Amino acid sequence: MKGDRVEIVVDAGDTTRTYEVVASRAGRRVETAVRRGVVEVSEVTRSGSVVRTARFMSTRVLALVEQPVPGEDTSERAARPLREDPET
């Protein structure tokens, strides 16, 4: 979904570096995979074709933060009953 974002914090020796992969258009999503010691973060279209990929050695990755698109505030809706009964 447009706006999905994954932040990758990588150990770069004496400092850390932060990279972002963002779903830049409508219908795209960001997928993560860890295979054979490599962390792979890809932006993927609806049909499943990969637009761009970022690869990092898993021993160097300090944090992998998935940040979905903020949706509507459901806290108020969850507090209200689904159906209001006029008798009560």
MARNU-539264 format. One line per 10 residues: for each residue x, y, z of N, C-alpha, C, O, CB. Coordinates in nm, 2 decimals, decimal comma, always signed. Glycine has a CB too. Layout:
# MARNU-539264
X/Y/Z/X/Y/Z/X/Y/Z/X/Y/Z/X/Y/Z | ...
//
This chain:
# MARNU-539264
+0,08/-0,12/+0,00/+0,00/+0,00/+0,00/+0,09/+0,12/+0,00/+0,19/+0,13/+0,07/-0,10/+0,00/+0,12 | +0,05/+0,22/-0,08/+0,14/+0,34/-0,09/+0,16/+0,40/+0,05/+0,07/+0,42/+0,13/+0,07/+0,45/-0,18 | +0,29/+0,43/+0,08/+0,32/+0,49/+0,21/+0,38/+0,39/+0,31/+0,44/+0,42/+0,41/+0,21/+0,55/+0,27 | +0,36/+0,25/+0,28/+0,43/+0,15/+0,36/+0,58/+0,18/+0,36/+0,64/+0,22/+0,26/+0,40/+0,01/+0,31 | +0,64/+0,16/+0,47/+0,78/+0,20/+0,48/+0,86/+0,10/+0,57/+0,80/+0,05/+0,67/+0,80/+0,34/+0,54 | +0,98/+0,06/+0,53/+1,07/-0,02/+0,62/+1,20/+0,06/+0,64/+1,26/+0,10/+0,54/+1,09/-0,16/+0,55 | +1,24/+0,07/+0,76/+1,36/+0,14/+0,79/+1,46/+0,03/+0,83/+1,43/-0,06/+0,91/+1,35/+0,24/+0,91 | +1,58/+0,03/+0,78/+1,69/-0,06/+0,81/+1,80/+0,01/+0,87/+1,86/+0,11/+0,81/+1,73/-0,14/+0,68 | +1,84/-0,02/+0,99/+1,96/+0,04/+1,06/+2,07/-0,06/+1,05/+2,06/-0,17/+1,09/+1,93/+0,08/+1,21 | +2,18/-0,01/+0,99/+2,30/-0,10/+0,96/+2,42/-0,05/+1,03/+2,45/+0,07/+1,04/+2,32/-0,11/+0,81
+2,50/-0,15/+1,09/+2,63/-0,11/+1,15/+2,73/-0,09/+1,03/+2,76/-0,18/+0,95/+2,68/-0,23/+1,24 | +2,79/+0,03/+1,03/+2,88/+0,07/+0,93/+3,02/+0,09/+0,99/+3,09/+0,18/+0,95/+2,84/+0,19/+0,85 | +3,06/+0,00/+1,07/+3,19/+0,01/+1,14/+3,19/+0,10/+1,26/+3,14/+0,05/+1,37/+3,29/+0,07/+1,04 | +3,23/+0,22/+1,25/+3,23/+0,31/+1,37/+3,10/+0,39/+1,38/+3,09/+0,47/+1,48/+3,35/+0,41/+1,36 | +3,01/+0,38/+1,29/+2,88/+0,45/+1,29/+2,77/+0,36/+1,25/+2,79/+0,25/+1,20/+2,89/+0,58/+1,21 | +2,65/+0,41/+1,25/+2,53/+0,34/+1,20/+2,47/+0,42/+1,08/+2,48/+0,54/+1,08/+2,42/+0,31/+1,30 | +2,41/+0,35/+0,99/+2,35/+0,42/+0,88/+2,20/+0,37/+0,87/+2,18/+0,25/+0,90/+2,42/+0,39/+0,74 | +2,11/+0,46/+0,83/+1,97/+0,42/+0,82/+1,93/+0,43/+0,68/+1,95/+0,53/+0,61/+1,89/+0,51/+0,91 | +1,86/+0,33/+0,63/+1,81/+0,32/+0,49/+1,66/+0,30/+0,50/+1,61/+0,24/+0,60/+1,88/+0,21/+0,41 | +1,59/+0,36/+0,40/+1,44/+0,34/+0,40/+1,40/+0,29/+0,26/+1,46/+0,33/+0,16/+1,37/+0,48/+0,42
+1,31/+0,20/+0,26/+1,24/+0,15/+0,14/+1,10/+0,18/+0,16/+1,03/+0,14/+0,25/+1,27/-0,01/+0,11 | +1,04/+0,26/+0,06/+0,91/+0,31/+0,07/+0,83/+0,27/-0,05/+0,88/+0,27/-0,16/+0,90/+0,46/+0,09 | +0,70/+0,23/-0,03/+0,61/+0,20/-0,14/+0,57/+0,33/-0,19/+0,49/+0,40/-0,13/+0,48/+0,11/-0,09 | +0,62/+0,37/-0,31/+0,61/+0,50/-0,36/+0,48/+0,53/-0,44/+0,45/+0,64/-0,46/+0,73/+0,53/-0,45 | +0,42/+0,43/-0,49/+0,29/+0,45/-0,57/+0,18/+0,36/-0,51/+0,20/+0,27/-0,44/+0,32/+0,41/-0,72 | +0,06/+0,40/-0,56/-0,06/+0,32/-0,51/-0,05/+0,18/-0,57/-0,01/+0,16/-0,68/-0,19/+0,39/-0,56 | -0,09/+0,09/-0,48/-0,09/-0,05/-0,52/+0,04/-0,13/-0,50/+0,05/-0,25/-0,51/-0,12/-0,07/-0,66 | +0,15/-0,05/-0,45/+0,27/-0,12/-0,42/+0,28/-0,15/-0,28/+0,22/-0,08/-0,19/+0,39/-0,03/-0,47 | +0,36/-0,25/-0,24/+0,39/-0,28/-0,10/+0,53/-0,31/-0,08/+0,61/-0,32/-0,18/+0,30/-0,41/-0,06 | +0,57/-0,32/+0,04/+0,71/-0,35/+0,08/+0,72/-0,48/+0,15/+0,64/-0,51/+0,24/+0,77/-0,24/+0,17
+0,80/-0,57/+0,10/+0,82/-0,70/+0,15/+0,96/-0,72/+0,21/+1,06/-0,67/+0,15/+0,78/-0,81/+0,05 | +0,97/-0,80/+0,32/+1,10/-0,83/+0,37/+1,12/-0,98/+0,37/+1,03/-1,06/+0,39/+1,12/-0,77/+0,52 | +1,25/-1,02/+0,36/+1,28/-1,16/+0,36/+1,42/-1,17/+0,41/+1,51/-1,09/+0,39/+1,27/-1,22/+0,21 | +1,45/-1,28/+0,49/+1,58/-1,31/+0,54/+1,61/-1,45/+0,49/+1,55/-1,55/+0,53/+1,58/-1,30/+0,70 | +1,72/-1,45/+0,41/+1,76/-1,58/+0,34/+1,91/-1,59/+0,34/+1,98/-1,50/+0,30/+1,70/-1,59/+0,20 | +1,96/-1,70/+0,39/+2,10/-1,73/+0,38/+2,19/-1,62/+0,42/+2,29/-1,59/+0,36/+2,14/-1,77/+0,24 | +2,16/-1,56/+0,54/+2,24/-1,45/+0,59/+2,23/-1,32/+0,52/+2,31/-1,23/+0,54/+2,38/-1,49/+0,58 | +2,13/-1,30/+0,44/+2,10/-1,17/+0,38/+1,96/-1,12/+0,41/+1,86/-1,20/+0,39/+2,12/-1,19/+0,22 | +1,95/-1,00/+0,45/+1,82/-0,93/+0,47/+1,78/-0,86/+0,34/+1,86/-0,78/+0,29/+1,82/-0,84/+0,59 | +1,67/-0,89/+0,28/+1,63/-0,83/+0,15/+1,50/-0,76/+0,17/+1,40/-0,82/+0,22/+1,62/-0,94/+0,04
+1,49/-0,63/+0,14/+1,37/-0,55/+0,15/+1,34/-0,51/+0,00/+1,42/-0,44/-0,06/+1,39/-0,43/+0,24 | +1,22/-0,54/-0,04/+1,18/-0,51/-0,18/+1,05/-0,43/-0,19/+0,96/-0,45/-0,11/+1,17/-0,64/-0,26 | +1,04/-0,34/-0,29/+0,92/-0,28/-0,32/+0,86/-0,36/-0,44/+0,92/-0,38/-0,54/+0,94/-0,12/-0,36 | +0,73/-0,40/-0,42/+0,67/-0,50/-0,51/+0,54/-0,44/-0,56/+0,46/-0,37/-0,49/+0,65/-0,63/-0,44 | +0,51/-0,46/-0,69/+0,38/-0,42/-0,75/+0,27/-0,52/-0,72/+0,30/-0,62/-0,66/+0,39/-0,40/-0,90 | +0,15/-0,48/-0,75/+0,03/-0,57/-0,73/+0,05/-0,71/-0,80/+0,02/-0,81/-0,74/-0,09/-0,51/-0,78 | +0,11/-0,71/-0,92/+0,13/-0,83/-0,99/+0,25/-0,91/-0,94/+0,26/-1,03/-0,98/+0,16/-0,80/-1,14 | +0,33/-0,86/-0,85/+0,44/-0,93/-0,79/+0,57/-0,91/-0,84/+0,67/-0,97/-0,80/+0,41/-1,08/-0,80 | +0,58/-0,82/-0,94/+0,71/-0,79/-0,99/+0,79/-0,69/-0,90/+0,73/-0,59/-0,85/+0,70/-0,73/-1,14 | +0,91/-0,71/-0,89/+1,00/-0,63/-0,80/+1,04/-0,50/-0,87/+1,09/-0,51/-0,98/+1,12/-0,71/-0,75
+1,02/-0,39/-0,80/+1,06/-0,26/-0,85/+1,20/-0,22/-0,81/+1,28/-0,19/-0,90/+0,96/-0,15/-0,81 | +1,23/-0,24/-0,68/+1,36/-0,21/-0,63/+1,39/-0,30/-0,51/+1,29/-0,34/-0,44/+1,38/-0,06/-0,60 | +1,51/-0,33/-0,49/+1,55/-0,42/-0,38/+1,67/-0,36/-0,30/+1,76/-0,31/-0,37/+1,58/-0,56/-0,43 | +1,67/-0,37/-0,17/+1,79/-0,34/-0,09/+1,83/-0,46/-0,02/+1,75/-0,53/+0,04/+1,76/-0,22/+0,01 | +1,96/-0,50/-0,03/+2,01/-0,62/+0,04/+2,12/-0,58/+0,14/+2,21/-0,50/+0,11/+2,07/-0,72/-0,07 | +2,12/-0,64/+0,25/+2,22/-0,62/+0,36/+2,26/-0,75/+0,42/+2,18/-0,84/+0,43/+2,16/-0,52/+0,47 | +2,38/-0,76/+0,46/+2,43/-0,88/+0,54/+2,36/-0,88/+0,67/+2,36/-0,78/+0,74/+2,58/-0,88/+0,56 | +2,30/-0,99/+0,71/+2,22/-1,00/+0,83/+2,31/-0,97/+0,96/+2,25/-0,93/+1,06/+2,15/-1,13/+0,85 | +2,44/-1,00/+0,95/+2,52/-0,98/+1,07/+2,54/-0,83/+1,09/+2,58/-0,79/+1,20/+2,66/-1,05/+1,05 | +2,52/-0,75/+0,99/+2,54/-0,60/+1,00/+2,41/-0,53/+1,04/+2,41/-0,41/+1,08/+2,59/-0,54/+0,87
+2,29/-0,59/+1,02/+2,16/-0,53/+1,05/+2,14/-0,52/+1,20/+2,14/-0,62/+1,26/+2,05/-0,60/+0,97 | +2,12/-0,40/+1,25/+2,09/-0,37/+1,39/+1,94/-0,37/+1,41/+1,90/-0,42/+1,52/+2,16/-0,24/+1,43 | +1,87/-0,31/+1,32/+1,72/-0,30/+1,34/+1,65/-0,30/+1,21/+1,70/-0,25/+1,11/+1,68/-0,17/+1,42 | +1,54/-0,36/+1,21/+1,45/-0,36/+1,09/+1,31/-0,32/+1,14/+1,24/-0,40/+1,20/+1,45/-0,51/+1,02 | +1,27/-0,20/+1,10/+1,15/-0,14/+1,15/+1,05/-0,13/+1,04/+1,07/-0,06/+0,94/+1,17/-0,01/+1,22 | +0,94/-0,21/+1,05/+0,83/-0,20/+0,95/+0,72/-0,10/+1,00/+0,67/-0,11/+1,11/+0,76/-0,34/+0,92 | +0,70/+0,00/+0,92/+0,60/+0,10/+0,95/+0,49/+0,11/+0,85/+0,50/+0,16/+0,74/+0,67/+0,24/+0,96 | +0,37/+0,05/+0,89/+0,26/+0,05/+0,79/+0,20/+0,19/+0,78/+0,23/+0,28/+0,87/+0,15/-0,05/+0,83 | +0,12/+0,21/+0,68/+0,05/+0,34/+0,66/-0,04/+0,36/+0,78/-0,12/+0,27/+0,81/-0,02/+0,34/+0,52 | -0,04/+0,47/+0,84/-0,14/+0,50/+0,95/-0,28/+0,50/+0,89/-0,31/+0,58/+0,80/-0,11/+0,63/+1,02
-0,37/+0,42/+0,94/-0,50/+0,41/+0,90/-0,59/+0,50/+0,98/-0,54/+0,59/+1,05/-0,56/+0,27/+0,91 | -0,72/+0,48/+0,96/-0,81/+0,57/+1,04/-0,81/+0,53/+1,18/-0,77/+0,42/+1,22/-0,96/+0,56/+0,98 | -0,84/+0,62/+1,27/-0,84/+0,60/+1,42/-0,95/+0,51/+1,45/-1,07/+0,55/+1,45/-0,84/+0,73/+1,49 | -0,92/+0,39/+1,49/-1,03/+0,29/+1,53/-1,05/+0,29/+1,67/-1,14/+0,21/+1,72/-0,99/+0,15/+1,47 | -0,98/+0,36/+1,76/-0,99/+0,36/+1,90/-1,13/+0,40/+1,94/-1,19/+0,35/+2,03/-0,88/+0,44/+1,97 | -1,18/+0,51/+1,88/-1,31/+0,56/+1,91/-1,42/+0,47/+1,87/-1,52/+0,44/+1,94/-1,34/+0,70/+1,85 | -1,40/+0,41/+1,75/-1,50/+0,32/+1,69/-1,51/+0,19/+1,78/-1,61/+0,13/+1,79/-1,47/+0,29/+1,55 | -1,39/+0,15/+1,83/-1,39/+0,02/+1,91/-1,46/+0,05/+2,04/-1,51/-0,05/+2,10/-1,25/-0,02/+1,93 | -1,45/+0,17/+2,10/-1,51/+0,20/+2,23/-1,67/+0,20/+2,22/-1,73/+0,17/+2,32/-1,46/+0,33/+2,28 | -1,72/+0,23/+2,10/-1,87/+0,24/+2,09/-1,92/+0,10/+2,06/-1,85/+0,02/+1,99/-1,90/+0,34/+1,98
-2,04/+0,07/+2,10/-2,10/-0,05/+2,06/-2,13/-0,05/+1,91/-2,15/+0,05/+1,85/-2,23/-0,08/+2,14 | -2,13/-0,17/+1,85/-2,16/-0,18/+1,70/-2,30/-0,13/+1,67/-2,32/-0,07/+1,57/-2,13/-0,32/+1,65 | -2,39/-0,17/+1,75/-2,53/-0,13/+1,73/-2,59/-0,07/+1,85/-2,58/-0,12/+1,96/-2,62/-0,25/+1,69 | -2,64/+0,05/+1,84/-2,70/+0,12/+1,95/-2,85/+0,07/+1,97/-2,93/+0,08/+1,88/-2,69/+0,27/+1,94 | -2,88/+0,02/+2,09/-3,01/-0,02/+2,12/-3,09/+0,09/+2,19/-3,05/+0,13/+2,30/-3,01/-0,15/+2,20 | -3,20/+0,14/+2,13/-3,27/+0,25/+2,19/-3,34/+0,21/+2,32/-3,38/+0,30/+2,40/-3,38/+0,30/+2,10 | -3,36/+0,08/+2,35/-3,42/+0,04/+2,48/-3,34/+0,05/+2,60/-3,39/+0,06/+2,71/-3,47/-0,10/+2,46 | -3,21/+0,06/+2,58/-3,12/+0,06/+2,70/-3,06/+0,20/+2,72/-2,99/+0,22/+2,82/-3,01/-0,04/+2,69
//
